[in-house]
Amino acid sequence: MSRYNQTIRQSSRRLDLFHIVLGLALLVMAVLAFVDPNTNMVLFPLIFFTAAAIKLVSQGYLIYLLEKEKKKVTKAAVGLIPGLLMLIIGIISAVSIW
């Protein structure tokens, strides 16, 4: 039991580090994109891709933790929809800008 808790705690720390790193990258890209939008137009799709990655990884981790409880897994799977929408918006943005 303690080994299971230690594994969850370890992966939770990795998820927190993932959120911190991508959140800081998202913040820097957003500031650069809005300071000079014409020069840094390429950052707009990257902002959407980064936000989608954060959402999809977070919901995937939640589904991994709740895989035994079917009712909660379906609610967590519904949380994947915003991440997929951001990914689609990022692709549309990338196609139009690049």
N, C-alpha and C positions, 0 to 999 in steps of 0.2 A: 504494500500500500504506500509506504513512504517513497519507494522508488518511482511509483506512478506520479505522486505529487511532485517529486523533484523534477521529473521529466516535463510535467506541465508548467512548473515554475520556470524552468530553463527556457522552454519555447515561448513562454509569455514574455520573458525578458528580451528574447530575440525579436518578438513582435513589437515590443515597445521601442527597441533600438531602430527597427525598420521604420516605425512611425516617425520617430524623431528625425532621422536622416532624410526621409522623403518629405517630411513637413518643412524642414529647413530649405531643402532644394526647391520645393514648391513656392515658398515665401520669396526666395531670391529671384526665381524666374518671374513671379508675378510683379515684383517691384521693378525689375528690369524691363518687363514687357510694357508696363504702364508709364515708365519714365520716358521712354522713346519708342512708341509703338511702331513707327515706320521702319526703324532699323532692326528692332528685335521682334519682328512679326513671326519669325520662325518659332518663338517660344510659346505661342498660344496653343498649338497642338500638343507640345510637350507638357504644358500645364494640365491639359485634359488627360493625357496619358498617365501622368503621375498621380492625379486624383483618382483615376480609374484603378490604378495599381493598388493604391492604399485601400480603397473600398473593397476590391475583389479579394485581396489577401486577408483583410480583416474578416470578411464574411466567410471565406474559406476556412479560416482558423476556427471561427465560431461553429461552423458545420462539423468540423473535425471533432470539436469538443462535445457536441450534442448529438453525435451520430446514433446513440442508443435511443434517444427520445424522438420518436417519429414526428410528433406534433410540433415540437420546437424546431426540428430540422427544416420543416417546410416553411416556417416563419423566417428562419435564417436564410433559406434559399430565395425567398422573395426579396431579401435585402441585396441580392446579387443584381437585381434589375437596375438600380441607379448606377452601379459600377459598369454594367454593360452599356447603358445609355451614354455615360461619359466616354467610354471607349469608342462608341459609334460617332459621337460628336467630335472626338479627337481625330478619327479617321477622315470624316468629312472636312474638318478644318485643315488637316494636313494635305488632302487632295487639292483643296481650293488655294492654299497658300504656296505649296511647294510645286 
